[in-house]
Amino acid sequence: MSAKKSSSAQSVQSAQPSYRGLRWGLALFFLVVLFGLVGYGIRGAIPETELREVPGYSPWSDEVIEVASAIPVQDGGRVKPLATYARFKMLSFHGALTMKVESAGVVHKIGPVDWFLDCMFRPDLVDDLPIFRLDDSDILKPFNIETKKRRARLSFNDIQAGGSADEDGFQQLLARGRELLEKQESEGKESLSKNEQKTVEFAQLVLNYTGVRDSLDIIRGGLPEIDSSQLALIDQETVKMLNQVSQPTRFLYWLPVLDSLLKSTRALQTPEVRQFEFELNRQATFANYGPTLFPPQSLEEDTWVNLGGGVEQFLGGELADPTIFFKDFKKLSDLGEASKKPNSAEFLDQLTSWKKDFSYRAELREEGAKIDTEVTYYNRNYFIHGLAWFIFAFLVSALGWIVRDGKGGRVIQGVTAVIFIVALAYVLAGIVHRFVITGRPPVSNLYDTIPFITAGAVLVLGIAEFLTRRRILLSIASAIGVIGLFFAFRFELGDAKDNMDPLRAVLDSNYWLATHVVTITIGYSGGLIACFLSMTYVFLALAGVMKDPRAFHRFMTRTAYGITCFTLLFSLVGTVLGGIWANDSWGRFWGWDPKENGALLIVLWSLIILHCRLAGWMKGWGIHLMSILGGSVVVFSWWGVNMLEVGLHSYGFIEGASTVYYFYGATLVAFLVGVVAWAIERAQKAAQ
């Protein structure tokens, strides 16, 4: 009888359809598509580097970089280190934080402070640096500007070398940009084609660069010579006194008598005088494009000024003590003279003196107290280091999938845990350090949400792994850490804005930032955890590589369901708190704003999963498939509504499509593959 049963079972098993080849084919397809999307996203996010030959280039010393980094400047409504100012200036032009050049066979790595010091003191060299990143060089063909590839790195001299004998490439680009701007103003933005819009943007970018580069021409000299005896309104005794301070070819020489000088030159009609006037006005105009280096003399005033603004205040009699500004101007002029020997002891001493003097004046105004710690924050690169450690943790955990049992498996598990803790520590330290600098809760703008949500998801999964010891959760947590921190890196490169600047008035509330915003972003992290758990389940269930499929199915389903309940709780509370904040700020609790609707979508989606589970309409596969689509709902609420560029949440606008579309694609593929895997499993059960 027993033999008959065994024979019958074997015959039934042999009669069942074999789906092993199909399952593995789908699993491989799933992996190929996912890694293809990731690879394509990385390719588009990390710009290509180019080693450029720059004859005569010499790097700034580490001592000079250290001193210059901590010079206080005011930008974006706060006093910050020059290193931060230079960082986001370089990102806006270059799309990266380093460039490499070669000089006399030696490769030099140039960072933001190095590049900005070159702009300030070595404009003859900076024009050779490949500072401009251009993703579509086809827009330069009308100006005869040559590039090796479509995605190119260009220097200012590369652009200027184009054009024709009558007009160089920069002049042609600028003229075309102005022409298109006039067309846009008269006919609307829709009148410009995509390439024409890119041309306008690139022309503006190059023009902004010339402003930064020439902002210190006012202290470098280069004024045409003029006969002071022709200037009837300037006393010759005064001229003799000025000769002791500077030279007639420098702006500083004429600064004390600038008003009288301009009145005198207007009465003269010689070509030399016209050229002198033109250069004088050009230097004064470009001085308005430099960093705001000078704190106001009055403690009641908040706004610092740049060189151009200081000259205007000096001429307008708006300064309480004009001699202070004159001395500052002279010190900066002397610093420019000393920069001809960039790494000399004289230059370093004068730069150090400038930094100490202006840091002290900022302290008197109770400003710039966190400059040193902000320099330290960016030097430590918390999130980049965290990204590297998460990659390491994921690779080691992947080895643990192969070596699971015995002493080797335990060793790999322990090493993975240690690496994971190091990576998490970097992320948490970076978030805390940003909080120390800004003095506000850790989530206050779109950039802040990325490391915070990443840290939240990783921390929750890390705790779950510690409690369950299933190993798989640590791999998922490491993968989320890699994706989240890479996204943070990508966003900073594309946004090129200082996200630690003061908030808009409607957001400037530590209470609501610490309640609504933090709560709702914790809800985001829960939705993404559930999505990644379910995507992992789909792949492993499809491949059939788990030793105990039923136990694995129960564990993953319960975990995904529990995380969905976690998401519902925080999303619902966060949405209600957001409504209270909206009522406090805008006078209404709910206005069907896209951001509000996005938060509501997460709540409704989680409620659907919850009720379907309780009613018995949805079990294991249904929960996982809905959780995967729920990830897209979360990302749409988090990022997608910002792309609509409508609503009151205008502080969160981002231009154009982003890498979130790759995530939508990944979740769609995972969902479709999951449906097929579910159908295969049902067919096998039916055959049994």
C-alpha positions in Angstrom: 0.0 0.0 0.0 2.8 2.3 0.9 4.6 1.6 -2.3 1.5 2.3 -4.2 1.1 5.7 -2.5 4.7 6.6 -3.2 4.4 5.6 -6.8 1.1 7.6 -7.1 2.8 10.7 -5.6 5.7 10.4 -8.0 3.4 10.0 -11.0 1.5 13.2 -9.9 4.7 15.1 -9.3 6.0 14.1 -12.8 2.7 15.1 -14.3 3.0 18.7 -12.9 4.2 21.3 -15.4 7.9 22.3 -15.0 8.4 26.0 -14.7 12.0 26.0 -13.5 13.4 27.4 -16.7 10.7 30.0 -16.9 11.2 31.0 -13.2 14.9 31.4 -13.6 14.5 33.3 -16.9 12.1 35.7 -15.2 14.5 36.1 -12.3 17.4 36.9 -14.6 15.3 39.3 -16.6 14.3 41.0 -13.3 18.0 41.4 -12.3 19.1 42.6 -15.8 16.4 45.3 -16.0 17.0 46.5 -12.4 20.8 46.7 -12.8 20.3 48.2 -16.3 18.2 51.0 -14.8 20.7 51.5 -12.0 23.6 51.6 -14.4 21.8 54.0 -16.8 21.0 56.3 -13.9 24.6 56.3 -12.6 25.9 57.0 -16.1 23.7 60.0 -16.4 24.4 61.2 -12.9 28.1 61.1 -12.7 29.7 63.4 -15.3 32.7 62.3 -17.2 36.1 63.6 -16.1 38.7 65.0 -18.5 42.4 65.5 -17.9 43.3 68.9 -19.3 46.8 70.1 -20.1 47.2 73.6 -18.5 50.8 74.8 -18.9 52.2 76.7 -16.0 49.5 75.6 -13.5 50.7 75.3 -9.9 48.5 74.1 -7.0 47.8 76.2 -3.9 49.4 75.0 -0.8 47.4 73.1 1.9 48.0 76.0 4.3 46.5 78.5 1.9 43.5 76.3 1.2 42.9 75.8 5.0 43.0 79.6 5.7 40.9 80.6 2.7 38.3 77.9 3.4 37.3 79.6 6.7 37.1 83.2 5.4 33.6 84.5 6.3 31.3 85.6 3.5 27.6 86.3 3.5 25.5 84.5 0.9 21.9 83.1 0.8 20.9 85.1 3.9 23.6 83.7 6.3 27.3 84.1 7.0 29.1 81.0 5.8 32.7 79.9 5.0 34.2 80.8 1.7 34.6 77.0 1.2 30.8 76.5 1.1 30.3 79.5 -1.2 33.0 78.2 -3.6 31.5 74.7 -3.4 28.2 75.6 -4.8 29.6 78.1 -7.3 31.8 75.3 -8.7 28.8 72.9 -8.8 26.7 75.4 -10.7 29.3 75.6 -13.5 31.1 72.3 -13.4 28.5 69.8 -12.1 31.2 68.2 -9.9 33.4 69.1 -7.0 36.8 68.3 -8.5 38.6 68.6 -11.8 42.0 67.3 -12.9 44.7 69.2 -14.9 48.1 68.3 -15.9 51.1 70.6 -15.9 54.7 69.6 -16.7 53.7 65.9 -16.5 52.2 66.3 -13.0 48.5 65.8 -12.4 46.8 68.3 -10.0 43.4 67.8 -8.4 41.5 71.1 -8.1 38.7 71.5 -5.6 36.2 74.3 -5.1 38.5 76.6 -2.9 41.4 76.0 -5.3 39.3 77.0 -8.3 37.8 80.0 -6.6 41.2 81.3 -5.5 42.3 80.9 -9.2 39.3 83.0 -10.2 40.2 85.7 -7.6 43.9 85.9 -8.1 44.9 84.0 -11.3 42.4 84.8 -14.0 45.0 84.1 -16.7 45.1 80.5 -15.7 41.5 79.9 -14.7 40.3 80.5 -18.3 42.2 77.3 -19.3 40.4 75.1 -16.7 37.6 72.9 -18.1 35.0 74.5 -15.8 31.8 74.2 -18.0 29.9 70.9 -18.1 27.7 70.6 -21.2 25.5 67.5 -21.8 24.6 68.4 -25.3 27.4 70.2 -27.2 25.3 70.3 -30.4 24.0 73.7 -29.3 27.5 75.1 -29.9 27.8 74.1 -33.6 26.3 77.4 -34.8 29.1 79.2 -33.1 31.9 77.0 -34.5 32.9 75.8 -31.0 34.5 72.4 -31.3 34.1 69.6 -28.8 35.4 66.0 -28.8 32.2 64.4 -27.5 28.6 65.4 -27.2 28.9 65.5 -23.4 31.8 67.8 -23.1 34.0 69.7 -20.6 34.9 73.2 -21.8 37.1 76.0 -20.7 36.4 79.6 -21.3 39.2 79.7 -23.9 37.6 76.8 -25.7 34.4 78.8 -26.1 36.3 82.0 -27.1 38.3 80.1 -29.7 35.1 79.5 -31.7 33.2 82.0 -33.8 34.7 83.9 -36.7 37.4 86.4 -37.4 35.1 89.3 -36.6 33.4 87.9 -33.5 34.8 85.1 -31.2 32.6 82.2 -29.9 31.8 83.9 -26.6 30.6 87.0 -28.2 28.4 85.1 -30.7 27.0 82.9 -27.9 26.2 86.0 -25.8 24.6 87.8 -28.7 22.4 84.7 -29.6 21.4 84.3 -25.9 20.2 87.9 -25.8 18.3 87.5 -29.0 16.5 84.4 -27.7 15.8 86.1 -24.4 14.1 89.0 -26.2 12.1 86.5 -28.2 11.1 84.7 -25.0 10.0 88.0 -23.3 7.9 89.0 -26.3 6.4 85.7 -27.3 6.6 83.6 -24.1 8.8 80.7 -23.0 6.9 78.2 -25.2 8.2 80.1 -28.3 11.7 78.7 -27.8 12.7 75.2 -28.8 14.4 72.8 -26.4 17.8 73.6 -28.0 17.2 77.3 -27.9 16.3 77.1 -24.2 19.6 75.2 -23.6 21.5 77.9 -25.5 20.0 80.7 -23.3 20.9 78.7 -20.2 24.5 78.1 -21.3 25.0 81.7 -22.4 23.8 82.8 -19.0 26.1 80.3 -17.3 29.2 81.6 -19.2 28.3 85.2 -18.5 28.0 84.4 -14.8 31.4 82.9 -14.9 32.9 86.0 -16.4 31.3 88.0 -13.5 32.9 85.7 -10.9 36.3 85.7 -12.7 36.4 89.5 -13.2 35.0 90.5 -9.8 38.4 91.3 -8.4 39.7 93.1 -11.5 39.2 96.2 -9.4 42.1 95.3 -7.1 44.4 93.8 -9.8 45.1 97.0 -11.7 45.1 97.4 -15.4 43.7 100.9 -15.8 45.0 102.8 -18.9 47.5 105.6 -18.0 46.1 109.1 -17.9 47.8 112.5 -17.4 46.7 113.7 -14.0 47.6 117.3 -14.9 44.5 117.3 -17.2 42.2 116.6 -14.3 41.4 120.2 -13.3 39.2 119.2 -10.4 41.9 117.2 -8.6 44.5 119.1 -6.6 48.1 118.2 -7.6 49.1 118.0 -4.0 46.5 115.3 -3.6 48.0 113.5 -6.6 51.4 113.6 -4.9 49.9 112.1 -1.8 48.2 109.4 -3.8 51.5 108.4 -5.4 52.6 107.3 -1.9 49.7 104.8 -1.6 49.5 103.2 -5.0 50.0 103.6 -8.8 47.7 105.5 -11.3 47.0 102.2 -13.1 45.2 100.8 -10.0 41.6 101.6 -8.9 42.9 102.1 -5.3 44.9 105.1 -6.5 41.7 107.0 -7.6 39.4 105.7 -4.9 39.8 108.7 -2.5 39.1 111.2 -5.3 36.8 109.1 -7.5 33.9 111.6 -7.5 36.2 114.4 -8.6 37.9 112.2 -11.1 34.6 111.3 -12.9 33.6 114.9 -13.0 37.0 115.8 -14.6 36.9 113.0 -17.2 33.4 114.0 -18.4 34.8 117.4 -19.4 37.6 115.7 -21.5 36.9 114.2 -25.0 40.1 112.4 -25.9 40.1 108.7 -26.8 42.5 108.0 -24.0 40.1 109.4 -21.4 37.2 107.5 -22.9 39.1 104.3 -22.7 40.1 105.1 -19.1 36.5 105.8 -18.2 35.3 102.6 -19.8 37.8 100.4 -18.0 37.1 102.2 -14.7 33.4 101.6 -15.0 33.9 98.0 -16.1 35.9 97.2 -13.0 33.5 98.9 -10.7 30.5 97.0 -12.4 32.1 93.5 -12.2 33.0 94.1 -8.6 29.3 93.6 -7.8 29.5 89.9 -8.9 32.0 88.8 -6.2 31.4 87.4 -2.8 30.0 89.7 -0.1 33.2 90.0 2.0 32.6 93.2 4.0 30.3 93.3 7.1 28.4 96.6 7.6 29.9 99.1 10.0 26.7 99.5 11.9 25.6 96.6 14.1 21.9 97.4 13.3 22.4 96.5 9.6 22.2 92.9 8.5 23.4 93.0 4.9 27.1 92.6 4.0 28.4 94.1 0.8 30.9 93.1 -2.0 33.6 95.3 -3.4 31.2 97.0 -5.8 28.7 97.8 -3.1 31.4 99.0 -0.8 32.6 101.5 -3.5 29.1 102.7 -4.0 28.6 103.3 -0.2 32.0 105.0 -0.1 31.1 107.4 -2.9 27.6 108.0 -1.5 28.9 109.0 1.9 26.9 106.1 3.5 29.8 104.8 5.6 30.2 105.9 9.2 34.0 105.7 8.8 35.1 105.7 5.2 38.7 105.1 6.2 37.9 101.6 7.4 36.7 100.6 3.9 39.7 102.3 2.3 42.0 100.3 4.5 40.1 97.1 3.7 40.3 97.9 0.0 44.1 98.4 0.3 44.6 95.2 2.3 42.7 93.3 -0.4 44.7 95.1 -3.1 48.0 94.2 -1.4 46.7 90.6 -1.1 46.2 90.6 -4.9 49.7 91.9 -5.4 51.1 89.2 -3.1 49.2 86.5 -5.0 51.7 86.8 -7.8 53.7 84.4 -5.6 50.7 82.3 -4.6 52.4 80.0 -2.0 54.8 82.6 -0.6 55.0 83.3 3.1 53.9 86.9 2.4 50.7 85.8 0.7 49.9 83.3 3.4 50.5 85.9 6.1 48.3 88.5 4.4 45.5 86.0 3.8 45.7 84.9 7.4 45.5 88.5 8.6 42.5 89.1 6.4 40.7 86.0 7.7 41.4 86.8 11.4 40.3 90.4 11.0 37.0 89.7 9.3 36.3 86.7 11.5 36.7 88.9 14.5 34.4 91.6 13.0 31.8 88.8 12.2 32.0 87.6 15.8 31.4 91.2 17.1 28.1 91.0 15.1 27.4 87.5 16.6 27.7 86.0 13.1 29.8 83.2 11.7 30.1 81.3 14.9 29.7 78.0 13.1 32.1 78.6 10.2 34.8 76.3 11.4 32.4 73.4 12.1 30.8 73.9 8.7 34.2 73.6 7.0 34.7 70.4 9.0 31.3 69.1 8.0 32.1 69.3 4.3 35.7 68.0 4.7 34.4 64.9 6.4 32.1 63.9 3.6 29.8 61.9 5.9 27.3 60.8 3.2 30.0 59.8 0.6 31.8 57.7 3.2 28.5 56.2 4.3 27.7 55.3 0.7 31.1 53.6 0.3 30.6 51.6 3.5 27.0 50.6 2.5 28.3 49.3 -0.8 30.9 47.3 1.1 28.3 46.0 3.5 26.0 44.9 0.7 28.9 43.0 -1.1 29.9 41.2 2.1 26.2 40.3 2.8 25.9 39.0 -0.7 28.8 36.6 0.0 26.8 35.5 3.0 24.0 34.3 0.7 26.4 31.7 -0.6 28.2 30.8 2.6 25.2 30.6 5.0 26.0 27.8 7.4 28.8 26.9 9.8 31.6 29.1 11.2 32.2 30.8 7.9 28.5 32.0 7.7 28.7 33.4 11.2 31.9 35.2 10.5 30.5 36.8 7.4 27.3 37.8 9.3 29.4 39.4 12.0 31.6 41.3 9.5 28.5 42.5 7.7 27.0 43.8 10.9 30.2 45.7 11.8 30.5 47.3 8.4 26.7 48.1 8.4 27.0 49.9 11.8 30.0 52.0 10.5 28.0 53.0 7.5 24.9 53.9 9.6 27.1 55.9 12.0 28.4 58.0 9.2 24.9 58.9 8.0 23.6 59.6 11.5 26.7 61.7 12.3 26.1 63.7 9.1 22.5 64.4 10.0 23.4 65.5 13.5 26.2 67.7 12.3 23.9 69.5 9.8 21.5 70.0 12.7 24.3 71.6 14.8 25.1 74.0 11.9 21.5 75.0 11.0 20.0 74.9 14.5 16.8 73.5 13.1 15.2 69.9 12.9 16.9 67.5 10.6 14.3 67.7 7.8 13.6 71.2 6.5 14.0 71.0 2.7 13.9 68.5 -0.1 17.6 67.6 0.2 17.3 66.9 3.9 14.6 64.4 3.3 16.9 62.1 1.4 19.6 61.2 4.1 16.9 61.3 6.8 14.6 58.9 5.0 17.6 56.7 4.2 18.7 56.7 7.8 15.2 55.9 9.0 14.7 53.0 6.7 18.2 51.6 7.4 17.8 51.9 11.1 14.4 50.2 11.2 15.7 47.3 9.1 18.8 47.1 11.2 16.8 46.8 14.4 14.5 44.2 12.7 17.6 42.1 11.7 18.9 42.3 15.3 15.6 41.0 16.6 14.9 38.3 14.0 18.4 37.3 12.8 17.1 36.5 9.3 20.2 38.0 7.5 18.2 39.0 4.5 17.1 42.3 6.2 20.7 43.5 6.5 21.2 43.1 2.8 18.0 45.0 2.0 19.0 47.8 4.4 22.5 48.1 2.8 20.9 48.3 -0.6 18.5 51.1 0.6 21.5 52.9 2.0 23.4 52.7 -1.3 20.4 53.9 -3.3 19.4 56.7 -0.8 22.9 58.2 -0.4 23.6 58.0 -4.1 20.4 59.8 -4.7 21.5 62.5 -2.2 24.8 62.8 -4.0 23.0 63.1 -7.3 20.6 65.7 -6.1 23.3 67.9 -4.7 25.2 67.8 -8.0 22.1 68.7 -10.0 20.6 71.2 -7.6 23.9 73.1 -6.9 22.3 75.1 -4.1 23.3 75.4 -0.4 20.5 73.6 1.4 21.6 74.9 4.8 20.6 78.5 3.9 17.7 80.1 5.9 14.2 78.8 5.2 11.3 80.7 3.6 9.1 82.3 6.1 6.3 79.7 5.7 8.7 77.0 6.7 10.6 78.8 9.4 9.0 77.1 12.4 11.0 74.6 14.4 7.9 73.3 16.1 6.1 72.2 12.9 9.4 71.1 11.2 10.0 68.8 14.2 6.4 67.4 14.1 4.7 67.4 10.7 7.8 67.2 8.4 9.7 64.7 10.5 6.6 62.5 11.0 5.6 62.5 7.4 9.1 61.6 6.2 9.3 58.7 8.7 6.1 57.5 6.9 7.9 57.8 3.6 10.7 55.6 4.9 8.2 53.0 6.0 6.6 52.8 2.6 10.0 52.4 0.9 11.0 49.7 3.3 7.9 47.7 2.5 8.5 48.2 -1.2 12.1 46.9 -1.1 11.0 44.0 1.1 8.4 43.0 -1.4 10.7 43.4 -4.4 13.2 41.1 -2.6 10.5 38.6 -1.9 9.4 38.5 -5.5 12.8 37.8 -6.7 13.7 35.1 -4.2 10.3 33.4 -4.4 10.6 33.4 -8.2 14.1 31.9 -8.1 13.1 29.4 -5.5 16.4 29.5 -3.6 15.1 29.6 -0.1 15.6 26.4 2.1 12.2 26.8 3.9 9.9 28.6 1.4 6.9 28.5 3.8 8.8 30.1 6.7 10.3 32.6 4.4 6.9 33.5 2.9 5.3 33.9 6.4 8.2 36.1 7.7 8.4 38.4 4.6 4.6 38.8 4.4 4.2 39.6 8.1 7.2 42.0 8.0 5.8 43.8 4.9 2.4 44.0 6.5 3.8 45.3 9.8 5.8 48.0 8.0 2.7 49.0 6.0 0.9 49.6 9.3 3.9 51.6 10.5 3.7 53.6 7.3 -0.1 54.2 7.8 0.4 55.4 11.4 3.1 58.0 10.6 1.6 59.1 7.3 -1.8 59.7 8.9 -0.5 61.6 11.9 1.9 63.6 9.7 -0.9 64.5 7.3 -3.1 65.7 10.1 -0.3 67.7 11.6 0.4 69.2 8.1 -3.2 70.3 7.9 -2.9 72.0 11.3 0.2 73.8 10.1 -1.5 74.8 6.8 -4.4 76.3 8.9 -1.8 78.2 11.0 0.1 79.5 7.9 -2.5 79.8 5.2 -5.8 79.9 7.1 -7.2 76.6 5.8 -6.8 73.0 7.0 -7.0 71.4 3.5 -6.8 72.9 0.0 -6.3 69.9 -2.3 -2.7 71.1 -2.9 -0.7 68.5 -4.9 1.6 67.9 -1.9 -1.4 67.4 0.4 -3.0 65.0 -2.1 0.2 63.0 -2.3 0.3 62.5 1.4 -3.3 61.5 1.3 -2.5 58.9 -1.4 -0.1 57.2 0.9 -2.7 57.0 3.7 -5.4 55.6 1.3 -3.0 53.1 -0.3 -2.0 51.8 3.1 -5.6 51.6 4.2 -6.5 49.5 1.2 -3.8 47.0 2.0 -4.9 47.0 5.7 -8.6 46.4 5.0 -8.0 43.9 2.2 -5.8 41.9 4.6 -8.3 42.0 7.5 -11.2 41.1 5.1 -9.3 38.1 3.8 -9.3 39.5 0.2 -5.5 39.8 0.1 -2.9 37.4 1.3 0.8 36.9 0.7 1.3 37.7 -2.9 -1.4 40.4 -2.9 0.3 42.3 0.0 3.7 42.1 -1.7 2.4 43.3 -5.1 0.5 46.2 -3.5 3.5 47.1 -1.4 5.7 47.3 -4.6 3.2 49.7 -6.2 3.0 51.5 -2.8 6.7 52.4 -3.2 5.8 54.3 -6.4 3.0 56.1 -4.5 5.5 57.2 -1.8 8.0 58.4 -4.3 5.3 60.3 -6.2 4.2 62.0 -3.0 7.8 62.7 -2.0 9.2 63.8 -5.4 6.6 63.5 -8.2 4.3 66.3 -7.1 7.3 68.7 -7.1 7.6 68.1 -10.8 4.1 69.4 -11.4 5.3 72.9 -10.5 1.9 73.9 -9.1 0.6 74.5 -5.6 1.7 76.3 -2.5 4.6 74.1 -1.9 6.7 76.0 -4.4 9.8 75.7 -2.2 10.1 72.1 -3.4 10.1 72.6 -7.1 12.7 70.7 -9.1 13.3 71.3 -12.8 12.5 68.5 -15.3 12.6 64.8 -14.9 14.8 63.2 -12.3 16.1 59.8 -11.5 12.8 59.0 -9.8 11.6 57.8 -13.2 14.1 55.0 -13.0 12.5 54.0 -9.7 9.0 54.0 -11.3 10.4 51.7 -14.0 11.9 49.4 -11.5 8.7 49.0 -9.4 6.6 48.5 -12.6 9.0 45.7 -13.7 8.9 44.1 -10.2 5.2 44.3 -10.2 4.8 42.6 -13.6 7.3 39.9 -12.8 5.6 39.4 -9.5 2.2 38.9 -11.2 3.8 36.2 -13.5 5.5 34.5 -10.5 2.1 34.5 -8.6 0.5 32.9 -11.7 3.2 30.2 -11.9 2.7 29.4 -8.3 -1.1 29.1 -8.7 -0.6 26.9 -11.7 1.7 24.6 -9.7 -0.7 24.4 -6.8 -3.6 23.6 -9.2 -1.6 20.8 -10.8 -1.0 19.3 -7.3 
